[in-house]
């Protein structure tokens, strides 16, 4: 109780007013949360002057939500908090759905198109082609997401500025992120284009037959590095102002272009796997240009701000969060590069590597529906904290609801993935590849049950600015995954050992995000409150 109340004082965003319950002789604090509706807090009785104000959403029609028990009630406080966190399709649920559903559709497009790429490469009838594409995609994404820390940092910064009504600050954050994206994108493109062979050595042993397909694919794909980074900045910027429909439209158009070009360039033009990479480059370039044009039209970006070199002070928030995100990306990608390397080295035919690529694609395809919760949390939590009438109670209510939704959706997605195992035949014409992928896909389906909570918890930590804690957690989970991968290699567990490592990675993250939400975050808020009171005294 002290933690929640003190956190609100520390944030300087508490706004209280007496709302007396009709006929009940009790008063409750009301928190009006623009964009999230009206929030009613726990009833305040004279016998409990310091009770925590655990917010729950009231209906948008203004009807009073049922008041949870007071501090003097015999009901369990934890039980009351759980009841308040359960989805009710109230104003908060509608707000989450309004942000998450377009994000799900948007995020679903990319792995769907990647799955179609995998489908067309699989039509080539060569397991080494699938293995080569999987290796090249892992290298590209690993290097890309180490450099592309900007979206994770930009979204909360823009959301916080927009929620407080400071659109000038939001515009500055977007332009600073775009400036860094251009500089770092050029660096990444040169690294991949000029050192493709060395980069592939991260996942492919020397002389691996799959290099024949992986090298040309990666060299062409490197051309999309700069426009892809601009796309991520544009996507994060629109999410920060709670516009998830515009990114959906851009993604639909750009990826439809990719779908059309894949068979044309691969088979009609005879480019093979290089045609698949070229189609992706054209698609990413279209998306990057579209985002820049739309940002200028919405006045979220100006030519003067974009071309001006940002000051060190202006870049500091991006770089501070970015440093932690980069450490997190290094750890994360080290783990998954190790997993890909283990799969690539299992046999020279490429069957295990192809099966791993398919199973990873299967997991990611279902996981995007859950990953949208991370983005929603990184928007809604800082917005709740920044609004004048919001604060810690409103942010906690949003976070609790997102965790419950993550668990529910995770169970649902895992069930769907398990039922979709027979669809593996669409990803490869080779029966041995389909057989090798069946068990890993089943393991991935069970992992989805916890992934929703993990993604929501990570988004909550991002929204609260807990970048350092998130980086440490990812480092611990990645180290655990690499250790299990090594045990699996020594015990000759094959792909089951690889996916056991990924499962342990998710379990450690699950424990970490829950510990931070229920233990670390309240302690931090209590400490801030104590410092605030000491300063006043």
Beta strands, then each sheet from edge to edge (+ up, - down):
strand 1: 18-20
strand 2: 27-33
strand 3: 37-44
strand 4: 56-57
sheet 1: 1+ 2- 3+ 4-
end
